Amino acid sequence: MCGIVSICYGAESPCLGFEGGELLKRLEYRGYDSTGGAFVGADGHIRLLKKVGAPSRVVVDLAMDQEKGQRFIGQVRWATYGAVTDVNSQPHHVRCKVEMVGAHNGNISNTDALKTWLAERGHRVVSDNDGEMITHVVEEFYAAGLAGPAQAPEGPRGGGVPDAAVLFIDAVRKADATCEGSYAAAFCDPRVPGVVAVKSGSSLYAGLGTDAFGEFVVVSSDLTSVLSKTRMLIPLSEGEGLWFTEREYAVFPLAGALAFSTPRPKRSKLNVRDTGLRAPFRYFMDQEIASSPENLEGILRYYFTDPATEGLFHAFEERLDLGKALLAKVAALHEAADEPALVEAFRRLRADPVHLELAAWVRPHMATLAPADPVSDERALLADLLRLEPGAGMDLTLYDHLVVWKKQRRVTRHLQDLVHAIRTAPGRVFLVASGTSHHASLVAAYFFNNLSGIGVFPVNPGTFRSMYLNTLAPGDLLIGITQSGETKDLVDIFQDVQARIPSLRRIALVNNENSRIPQELVEFYLPILCGPEIAVAATKSFLNQIAVLYVIAASFSLTDRKIAAKLKAAADLVTRTLETCGPDVEEAARRLHLEPSLHILGTGLIGLAREGALKIREVVLNHAEGYDAAEFKHGPNTILGKNTLFSIGDLAGLLEGYEAKRDGRPFAGGMAALRTWPELVEAHFSNYPLLFVCPSDERDVRITISQIHTHKIRGADILLIAEKNPEVAMAVAGKPSGQDRYWSKYLEVPASSDSNLFVFAASIILQRLAFRMSVLKMEYLDELKVVDHGVHPDSPKNVSKSITVD
């Protein structure tokens, strides 16, 4: 995925390195193969520092935080084009024809062709990295522009863009047309004021503010890093670029006629506290798992009407015109440049006739509601106002309910639209998603089978393209599921389907409502409502995805009131599971964290089994595979009994055994030692762990009991996630004859007597298990001083994701 960041001050700052280093550290979850930063001084001198490694280490190793300068461009890399080496690290400082520096995140798919094209034009390309290619391409067009007629490209001006910067922007636009792929990038000519950043298929955010060193503009692939510096965001859309200095900025299109605009900055709906780590948590993954019940409450808030606010919302409906007008005025508060301006605008709003009339209209309903902490999408703004104007609690509560009402109105309408679309679809219903979202779609098929009587097709983009794309008909229905709303392979599917069958209905479930898929590629969408997710491994987004999918499936057989009651029961079940499962999960994690491999077997719950295995693979870096419980006996069970899977823990045991049995014999290492003492290997064969996930359905229980007995006699240790069931407990605990090493653990979840709700409790246990295994293994490898082992619950090696929620 990678990540870029750039910040520009008006003068030389002695702490530019510190600021740049902190911004890079906030991008570590996006890339940790290498880290780099280019510092441009007020005199135009470029100092480039970059090295293989994560920013938390490289910033210190290179003393990057001690650098000074006026402009900074930094990058964290998750390697795709080019090996993980210093030379392939970014940014790239080029000077074949014009001296400049650039960095990108994303992929340039025609990199190989560009490398040849650049060599033919006299460029010395020193790496295999696509970031260097696009930087040289900009350099090529920029040099050509500088050598041409002494005038800037024509076009309307804005933001005080100087002629030299316009020439540079023109080169960036031509490079974007030449390079194929999806990316965001930042480029700088040290002799020309400012930095040019582009958003071409990948996330990019921009903000402006003031700190101890003066005014600045900052851009980043990640919203949280921008929010660490400012709440005032510069609107930037897909297919646009931004030229900026410390205070001036101009937005321009990457294609079409060149024109500049200066959109008014707006206050972010999030602040850095929303994306920060809170006590007592030490890891984001832990914090995000713990927040799951609260996030499920968010789905209840927007997908169903609370009886406590039903009268108030009805009153809003009766004065729809006033409600919409007041909402527009509340939204305008985001344009206040600073806190004094915000207070002044808020006071004017409280005296506005629209506010006064609506407040009077709903006063009888508001009288029954006490002021409370804001919960709507405007909670950050309203919390700031409450801090600044503590006597305005009831007015802010009114605004909070008004914002919830507006969104709930849209969500419930779109829920009805989606249920109707599924009910009346003459063709197939496809649930297309990747990774964790795909596993949620598999769970959705379980829900639909149990609750709706309608079959759905859960597929990932590759399977969809290879098995179904050429068979689509106008009556089919495509539902995409995505956390970021920018998943590239899912974007490609939507575009392919739109081009082939424009009339085929396309709908999405998405967390980032302002991203490309919901805004550009679908008829409408339903929000997942889990907020920002910082840890790489998805946890709370998975719970919210399956919750929304449960609501959709249950809509075919249950009333809204019953669905809301079931979802509330699911939230309570997750809470009780978190409160009670700790000791059992800890025991299981200590038993499993050094196991090189395990299988999770879901009885009827293949999606949940695969998601649990994915979490372990992602954050523990142990092999784990999710399988259907009954299917395991058709081949994979050959792993049971003696196998050649050995872990670091087993190696430690072998060495201890060797020392104990040496008996003065001459030292013989390697295979010679094992031939001399074959009992060392024989003694370290161990049972293979199988983790069953069994819902309470009677048939599933019978299948699970049968599979447990089948496999434990062949050398399996058994763990089980299930509700309390004495018969199942006996199957797990019973030690097979001759299997003295047999170990078992029953991870009991609170009873729900509902196989659909069981999924929520089992999911949270699997997530907690993966988290604790990750921490334990990380601490073990750290103690052994294993360098770059990559085990970390928040940012494990080789995986990254986009956090794009505002």
C-alpha angles and dihedrals in degrees: 000000000000125000138230133202134181134180130184128198128187096240141016108298120203089207100048089112092054092048092046092047093052091049091050092051089056088058095052093106088061096054139352104165090096141350132207145169135192116206117200115196127213086254091058096253114146121213115187122197121177139145144161111277144064120300092246087066105027095052088059097038093054094037085235090156089065095061125110131205147118103254130032133192116183137176140191114202134218098185122240109136108042133009123284098272137131092251092053090051119106150272101057122214108204130182107163092122106348128016112243142133131226144170134185143183124214128040135302101204097194092055095126093052091045091053090058092043091052094047089053088056095052102263121145105221110192102179141043091233121123089217089066091049095056091044091054090046090056088047091052095053093040092053089049090051093049091050092050131075112329095249137091122246113275121255143111112296130222139160093035094283109182121224093250091055091049090056089051092048090050089055091050091052092050090048090052090054090050099046119074120211144053121291151126120229146176127210134183137189105201091215095052123069118254139000130279118220127181136200107207109158099325134080120276129167131189134195141169132213148128131264137167090294097050138260120345145173118215131190128188143164086236126062094209093062091052090048089054086067106030146356094214109096129194109224109244125174134197111283095027136112133207130215112195146169124181093293110001123074139165131192120216137176119254091217135035126022115356112248134154131219135176107213115198113258117246133207114254118246087223131055131200091263088066090060099037133104112255130203132295091024122093096184133044092223090060092046093049094049089051091051093059097099090051091050092051087054087059090060090051089051096054104029096047138035116249110226088223092063099030093102093047093049090049088054089052089053091052090056098036093152093055093045094053092045093051092047090055090052092049090050090052089064087076089072093066106118097214142357097276089052090047092053092048092050091047093052090051089050093053089055093045114117091231091057093044094049096048092043089053092047095053097035094109091056095042090054090073094051123080120213109268140177109286116260104174129098087270093056094117092053093044092047090053090050092049089053091049096040107027092174093063097074098125094047090050090048088053091052091047093054090044092055091047090049093052094050094041088053091057096041095051091046092051091045089056090046092052094047089050091048091052093044094051100035106125091201138039127314112224123196104199120188144131134237115334091003089056090053088052088054090054089053088048090058087055090052093046091049091051100039113022109031087227122121118222131190113232109195138156119235095260093051091045092052095046099041110024114016095087092046098055120129130191091255094061121101125219119204115182121200119201139150098207099032088222103078101148099215090049091048088054092052092052091049093048092049092046091052095046102040111012092181095057108110116245122193133168143207106209142163099205101061093185096056131106102266098054094037101043115011110044140059091233139331143217118225122236091205101203097128125220116345112200103175111085093231110076113234115142091035089057091052092049093046093054089044093056091044089050089053091052094048094044091051088078095061111016135059120247090253092054093046091051090049091050092049091048087051089052091053091049090047091053090049093051091046092053090048096050109028099067102097095042093047090049092053091049092047092052090050094048110032095091096039107117093214143009140166127228110209118199117197100220089337105094092150092056092045091052093047092050090050091048091054091053093046091048102048105019096038090219119131111260130167131193117219141166107263097232092043094058092081091061096083111313090080089077085086089071121098119014113011137153097246108127128168135201087265090057090049090054089052092050091053091049090050092049093052091048095051101037094106094186095299117146114273115263118179135199119003091352090063092049092048089050094048107025089164088074091069094036091055092053101056105114141187117273116242119239119185113200123200110199128179120210097257109125095232092049090051092053092048092048094050090050093050093047091055092044095054106034092062088056096055108284128138109216131221120175134195108198145119118272111293121156094205092053091044090056091051091052098043100043110106113222117236110267093013099108092159093056114134128184140177131192110208100198118201123201113272120263101156087217119104091204094054090045087070091068094052093044091049093055092049091051090050093049090047092053091046095051092044089053095051093046094049092044091053091046093052092043089054089053088050092235106173120226095356089155098216111140131136094224104034114017118178123274097016131089140156143194120262104200112152125135 
